[in-house]
């Protein structure tokens, strides 16, 4: 096991050495070191995607949990902000995307906790991570949000598929095990920037998701009934934008389209939600 762990580095011949050791002893794929960490966990946290793929090809179990904290290879990759490792793991088994570790947290929880908007965007936009999952403490990713950029991503990001629809209110008001909503959790943690950003945006956070507006506008029966003065806050800005009113004079066919656009990256052939088409494991 020590030889395999020593081979997991960023040297040019690392992959060759890993494959050679696995061919000599296939049981090493699921071997654990003294801390209960597998080789796949080490490779994932280090961002060694090719080594991850080699280990998975030799039978490494991506669902193994570290005894000390219940971490998995995917949650370690997310916590370490290593999208290349995330890509290798999810290409092997896409059902891992919303699986929780020993603490009940998904990869998205860990990406948000790490403060990495790019990793969170990749999980949401490329793999459709569910942003409504709560951990053992009842915290959703929104409860754990650390920056206004992440807040805007979670509030305005891709509609969740867990409920089979697009929720009207993107600012979740569910309470965690301590009885706190996300805003109350931010206040308790001293994240005043988030609290101020949420309050400055006001009722905009509870307005329909833009994808819903686009679907409604496309429907003759619903489009005419919409309030055309509804504000739309667009883009992932460092701070939350205030609503931008849509003039009543703009005809329906000139409304901006929020339809999903193809992802340009070769790693992400699936469509990506608006604002998330710039995230890939290459960047």
C-alpha positions as CSV (number, residue, x, y, z in Angstrom):
1,X,0.0,0.0,0.0
2,X,2.8,2.4,0.8
3,X,4.3,1.9,-2.7
4,X,1.0,2.8,-4.3
5,X,0.5,5.9,-2.2
6,X,4.1,7.0,-3.0
7,X,3.3,6.6,-6.7
8,X,0.4,9.0,-6.5
9,X,2.1,12.2,-7.4
10,X,2.1,14.6,-10.3
11,X,5.2,13.2,-12.0
12,X,5.0,12.2,-15.7
13,X,5.3,8.5,-14.9
14,X,2.9,8.4,-12.0
15,X,0.1,6.8,-14.1
16,X,2.5,4.1,-15.4
17,X,3.7,3.3,-11.9
18,X,0.2,3.1,-10.5
19,X,-0.9,0.7,-13.3
20,X,2.1,-1.5,-12.8
21,X,1.4,-1.8,-9.1
22,X,-2.2,-2.6,-9.6
23,X,-1.4,-5.2,-12.2
24,X,0.9,-6.8,-9.7
25,X,-1.6,-6.7,-6.8
26,X,-5.2,-5.8,-7.6
27,X,-6.2,-5.7,-3.9
28,X,-4.3,-2.5,-3.5
29,X,-7.1,-0.7,-5.3
30,X,-9.2,-0.8,-2.1
31,X,-6.4,-0.8,0.4
32,X,-6.4,1.7,3.3
33,X,-3.5,3.5,4.9
34,X,-3.2,4.0,8.7
35,X,-5.8,6.8,8.7
36,X,-8.4,4.7,6.8
37,X,-7.9,6.6,3.6
38,X,-7.9,4.7,0.3
39,X,-5.7,5.3,-2.6
40,X,-8.7,6.6,-4.6
41,X,-9.4,9.2,-1.9
42,X,-5.8,10.3,-2.0
43,X,-5.8,10.6,-5.8
44,X,-9.2,12.4,-5.8
45,X,-8.1,15.0,-3.3
46,X,-4.9,15.6,-5.2
47,X,-6.7,16.1,-8.5
48,X,-5.0,13.1,-10.2
49,X,-7.8,12.3,-12.6
50,X,-5.9,9.7,-14.7
51,X,-4.9,7.8,-11.6
52,X,-8.5,8.0,-10.3
53,X,-9.6,6.4,-13.6
54,X,-7.0,3.7,-13.4
55,X,-7.9,2.9,-9.8
56,X,-11.6,2.8,-10.7
57,X,-10.9,0.5,-13.6
58,X,-9.2,-1.9,-11.3
59,X,-12.1,-2.1,-9.0
60,X,-11.6,0.7,-6.5
61,X,-14.8,1.4,-4.6
62,X,-15.8,5.1,-4.8
63,X,-18.3,4.7,-2.0
64,X,-15.8,3.7,0.6
65,X,-16.0,6.1,3.6
66,X,-13.0,7.2,5.7
67,X,-13.5,5.9,9.2
68,X,-12.5,9.2,10.9
69,X,-15.0,11.5,9.2
70,X,-17.0,9.5,6.7
71,X,-15.4,11.3,3.7
72,X,-15.7,9.7,0.3
73,X,-13.5,10.1,-2.8
74,X,-16.0,12.5,-4.4
75,X,-16.6,14.7,-1.3
76,X,-12.8,15.0,-0.9
77,X,-12.4,16.0,-4.5
78,X,-15.2,18.6,-4.1
79,X,-13.7,19.9,-0.8
80,X,-10.3,20.2,-2.4
81,X,-11.8,21.9,-5.5
82,X,-10.6,19.3,-8.0
83,X,-13.1,19.2,-10.9
84,X,-10.9,16.9,-12.9
85,X,-11.2,14.2,-10.2
86,X,-14.9,14.9,-9.9
87,X,-15.2,14.3,-13.7
88,X,-13.4,11.0,-13.5
89,X,-15.5,9.8,-10.6
90,X,-18.9,10.8,-12.1
91,X,-18.0,9.5,-15.5
92,X,-17.5,6.2,-13.8
93,X,-20.8,6.4,-11.9
94,X,-23.0,9.4,-12.3
95,X,-25.3,8.3,-9.4
96,X,-22.6,9.4,-7.0
97,X,-23.5,13.0,-7.6
98,X,-26.1,13.3,-4.8
99,X,-24.8,10.6,-2.5
100,X,-23.9,11.7,1.0
101,X,-20.8,11.0,3.0
102,X,-20.8,9.9,6.7
103,X,-21.9,13.4,7.7
104,X,-24.8,13.5,5.3
105,X,-23.1,16.0,3.0
106,X,-23.0,15.8,-0.7
107,X,-20.2,17.0,-3.0
108,X,-22.1,20.2,-3.4
109,X,-22.2,20.8,0.3
110,X,-18.4,20.5,0.4
111,X,-17.8,22.7,-2.6
112,X,-20.0,25.4,-1.0
113,X,-18.3,25.1,2.3
114,X,-14.9,25.4,0.6
115,X,-16.1,28.7,-1.0
116,X,-15.4,27.5,-4.5
117,X,-18.0,28.9,-6.9
118,X,-16.4,27.3,-9.9
119,X,-16.6,23.8,-8.3
120,X,-20.2,24.4,-7.3
121,X,-21.0,25.7,-10.8
122,X,-19.5,22.5,-12.3
123,X,-21.5,20.2,-10.0
124,X,-24.7,22.1,-10.7
125,X,-24.3,22.9,-14.4
126,X,-22.6,19.8,-15.7
127,X,-23.9,17.0,-13.4
128,X,-27.2,18.4,-12.1
129,X,-26.3,18.3,-8.4
130,X,-29.4,18.6,-6.1
131,X,-29.2,21.8,-4.1
132,X,-32.1,20.8,-1.8
133,X,-30.3,17.9,0.0
134,X,-29.8,18.5,3.7
135,X,-27.0,17.0,5.8
136,X,-27.2,15.4,9.2
137,X,-27.6,18.8,10.8
138,X,-30.4,19.7,8.5
139,X,-28.2,22.2,6.6
140,X,-28.8,22.6,2.8
141,X,-25.9,24.0,0.7
142,X,-27.6,27.4,1.1
143,X,-27.2,27.2,4.9
144,X,-23.5,26.7,4.4
145,X,-23.1,29.5,1.8
146,X,-20.0,31.7,2.5
147,X,-20.0,34.4,-0.3
148,X,-22.5,36.5,-2.2
149,X,-21.3,34.9,-5.4
150,X,-22.2,31.4,-4.1
151,X,-25.5,32.8,-2.8
152,X,-26.4,34.1,-6.2
153,X,-25.4,30.8,-7.8
154,X,-27.6,28.8,-5.5
155,X,-30.5,31.2,-5.6
156,X,-30.5,31.9,-9.3
157,X,-28.8,28.8,-10.5
158,X,-30.2,25.9,-12.5
159,X,-33.7,24.7,-11.4
160,X,-33.6,21.6,-9.2
161,X,-34.7,18.3,-10.7
162,X,-35.4,16.7,-7.4
163,X,-39.0,18.0,-7.2
164,X,-39.7,17.6,-10.9
165,X,-40.3,21.3,-11.3
166,X,-38.9,24.7,-10.9
167,X,-39.6,26.2,-7.5
168,X,-40.9,29.8,-7.4
169,X,-38.9,30.8,-4.4
170,X,-35.2,30.2,-4.9
171,X,-34.3,31.4,-1.4
172,X,-35.0,28.3,0.7
173,X,-36.7,29.1,4.1
174,X,-36.5,25.6,5.5
175,X,-35.0,25.3,9.0
176,X,-32.1,23.2,10.0
177,X,-31.7,21.1,13.2
178,X,-31.1,24.3,15.1
179,X,-34.3,25.8,13.8
180,X,-32.6,28.3,11.6
181,X,-33.4,29.4,8.1
182,X,-30.4,30.1,5.8
183,X,-30.5,33.8,6.6
184,X,-30.7,33.1,10.3
185,X,-27.8,30.6,10.0
186,X,-25.7,33.3,8.3
187,X,-26.5,35.8,11.1
188,X,-25.4,33.3,13.7
189,X,-22.2,32.6,11.8
190,X,-21.4,36.3,11.5
191,X,-21.7,36.4,7.7
192,X,-23.1,39.9,7.6
193,X,-22.2,40.3,3.9
194,X,-24.6,37.5,3.0
195,X,-27.4,38.8,5.2
196,X,-27.0,42.3,3.8
197,X,-27.0,41.0,0.2
198,X,-30.1,39.0,0.8
199,X,-31.9,41.9,2.4
200,X,-30.9,44.4,-0.3
201,X,-32.3,42.1,-3.0
202,X,-35.6,42.1,-1.1
203,X,-38.5,40.3,-2.8
204,X,-36.5,39.6,-5.9
205,X,-35.3,36.4,-4.4
206,X,-38.8,35.1,-4.1
207,X,-39.9,35.9,-7.7
208,X,-40.3,33.2,-10.3
209,X,-37.1,31.6,-11.7
210,X,-36.3,33.1,-15.1
211,X,-36.6,29.6,-16.8
212,X,-40.2,29.6,-15.6
213,X,-40.8,33.1,-17.0
214,X,-39.5,31.9,-20.4
215,X,-41.7,28.8,-20.4
216,X,-44.7,31.0,-19.4
217,X,-44.0,33.6,-22.1
218,X,-43.8,30.8,-24.7
219,X,-47.3,29.6,-23.7
220,X,-50.1,31.7,-25.2
221,X,-52.3,31.0,-22.3
222,X,-49.8,32.0,-19.7
223,X,-47.7,34.6,-21.4
224,X,-50.3,37.3,-21.6
225,X,-51.0,36.9,-17.9
226,X,-47.5,37.7,-16.7
227,X,-46.7,41.0,-15.0
228,X,-44.3,42.4,-17.6
229,X,-42.8,44.7,-15.0
230,X,-41.3,41.8,-13.1
231,X,-37.6,42.5,-12.4
232,X,-34.9,40.1,-13.6
233,X,-31.5,40.0,-11.9
234,X,-29.0,38.6,-14.3
235,X,-25.5,37.3,-14.2
236,X,-23.2,36.0,-11.5
237,X,-21.9,39.2,-10.0
238,X,-19.7,39.7,-6.9
239,X,-22.7,41.2,-5.2
240,X,-26.4,40.5,-5.7
241,X,-27.9,42.8,-8.3
242,X,-31.1,44.6,-7.6
243,X,-34.0,43.8,-9.9
244,X,-33.9,45.2,-13.4
245,X,-37.4,46.1,-14.5
246,X,-38.5,45.0,-17.9
247,X,-40.2,47.9,-19.7
248,X,-43.8,47.4,-20.6
249,X,-43.1,48.4,-24.2
250,X,-40.9,45.4,-24.9
251,X,-42.9,42.9,-26.9
252,X,-43.1,39.3,-25.8
253,X,-41.0,37.9,-28.6
254,X,-38.2,40.3,-27.6
255,X,-38.0,38.9,-24.1
256,X,-34.5,37.4,-23.4
257,X,-34.4,33.6,-23.9
258,X,-33.2,31.6,-20.9
259,X,-33.2,28.3,-22.8
260,X,-30.3,26.0,-22.0
261,X,-27.4,26.3,-24.3
262,X,-25.0,23.6,-25.4
263,X,-21.8,23.4,-23.3
264,X,-18.8,24.1,-25.5
265,X,-16.3,22.0,-23.4
266,X,-15.6,18.5,-24.6
267,X,-15.9,17.3,-21.0
268,X,-19.5,18.4,-20.8
269,X,-21.6,17.4,-23.8
270,X,-24.9,17.9,-22.0
271,X,-26.7,21.2,-22.1
272,X,-25.8,23.7,-19.4
273,X,-28.0,26.2,-17.6
274,X,-27.5,29.9,-18.4
275,X,-24.5,31.4,-16.6
276,X,-23.0,28.0,-16.0
277,X,-21.7,27.2,-19.5
278,X,-18.2,28.4,-18.6
279,X,-17.3,25.8,-16.1
280,X,-15.4,22.6,-16.9
281,X,-12.6,20.5,-15.5
282,X,-10.2,22.2,-17.8
283,X,-10.4,25.6,-16.1
